[in-house]
Amino acid sequence: MEIVTLSIIFIVIGVFLFYLGYKIVDNKRQYEFKNRNSNGVVQFKNYGDSQYHNFMKGLGVLVGMGGIIFIAIGVGLFVIR
């Protein structure tokens, strides 16, 4: 496999991961926006839902960062070919 093809694959995977991370975080922000009370506190049904929400928000950030790393590797491979 050529370096150029490999770099394009890394860039495509990186863009997909970045978009996926963005959508995860965006969905959690929409939930927060729709479920705030008059004092500005986000309401959850129970503690487990709160923990799951925070876990998924953090996971979205990690997936997005992974996408940035993949993009950086792809660009680096393309540059050093």
DODRENMAR-984755 format. One line per 3 residues: number of its first residue (from 1); their letters; for each residue x negated, y, z of C-alpha. Coordinates in nm, 3 decimals. Layout:
NUM> a> X:Y:Z  ...;
This chain:
1> mei> 0.000:0.000:0.000  -0.134:0.339:-0.089  -0.197:0.607:0.171;
4> vtl> 0.045:0.846:0.000  0.328:0.593:0.018  0.249:0.520:0.381;
7> sii> 0.248:0.890:0.466  0.584:0.940:0.294  0.729:0.648:0.492;
10> fiv> 0.601:0.800:0.817  0.747:1.139:0.727  1.087:0.992:0.636;
13> igv> 1.101:0.788:0.957  0.994:1.097:1.154  1.264:1.315:1.002;
16> flf> 1.524:1.045:1.076  1.409:1.013:1.439  1.403:1.390:1.484;
19> ylg> 1.757:1.418:1.346  1.876:1.130:1.564  1.727:1.293:1.875;
22> yki> 1.885:1.624:1.781  2.229:1.464:1.742  2.202:1.285:2.078;
25> vdn> 2.114:1.608:2.260  2.374:1.805:2.065  2.650:1.560:2.160;
28> krq> 2.553:1.589:2.526  2.552:1.970:2.506  2.899:1.963:2.348;
31> yef> 3.020:1.744:2.635  2.873:1.991:2.884  3.039:2.283:2.707;
34> knr> 3.381:2.117:2.701  3.373:1.988:3.061  3.269:2.293:3.264;
37> nsn> 3.491:2.417:3.542  3.551:2.783:3.626  3.231:2.793:3.836;
40> gvv> 3.016:2.670:3.546  2.960:2.321:3.687  2.980:2.023:3.451;
43> qfk> 3.245:1.775:3.566  3.192:1.397:3.545  3.431:1.115:3.636;
46> nyg> 3.177:0.953:3.867  2.810:0.949:3.958  2.729:0.675:3.707;
49> dsq> 2.860:0.887:3.419  2.642:1.174:3.538  2.332:0.953:3.544;
52> yhn> 2.410:0.808:3.200  2.459:1.158:3.060  2.123:1.276:3.193;
55> fmk> 1.949:0.957:3.073  2.086:0.996:2.720  1.992:1.364:2.711;
58> glg> 1.634:1.275:2.808  1.630:0.989:2.559  1.737:1.230:2.285;
61> vlv> 1.444:1.457:2.367  1.202:1.162:2.362  1.336:1.034:2.029;
64> gmg> 1.301:1.384:1.882  0.942:1.410:2.006  0.871:1.067:1.859;
67> gii> 1.000:1.199:1.528  0.764:1.495:1.547  0.474:1.258:1.616;
70> fia> 0.567:1.042:1.315  0.587:1.353:1.095  0.247:1.468:1.220;
73> igv> 0.094:1.125:1.146  0.248:1.124:0.798  0.118:1.472:0.719;
76> glf> -0.224:1.380:0.861  -0.242:1.071:0.643  -0.141:1.273:0.340;
79> vir> -0.405:1.538:0.408  -0.696:1.297:0.462  -0.620:1.076:0.160;
